[in-house]
Amino acid sequence: MSTQEIAEAVMALSEKERLELARRIVASIGSEDVPARVADAVRGIEDVVTGRVAGLNESQFRDALK
């Protein structure tokens, strides 16, 4: 199976399943090689997807960059 085929199959999963897969992939790389900010980013994405944290719309995001 090619990386493209895997990516397409992954995108067909539910958000919850993709988040779990992301956690498993990050964990498989090994904590010594994975910066803590990558694990934080995965948790942040999970927080937005699950509704624990409200995400930003494009306008809010652009304003935050100023």
Secondary structure, 3 states (H helix, E strand, C coil): CCHHHHHHHHHCCCHHHHHHHHHHHHHHHCCCCCCHHHHHHHHHHHHHHHCCCCCCCHHHHHHHHC
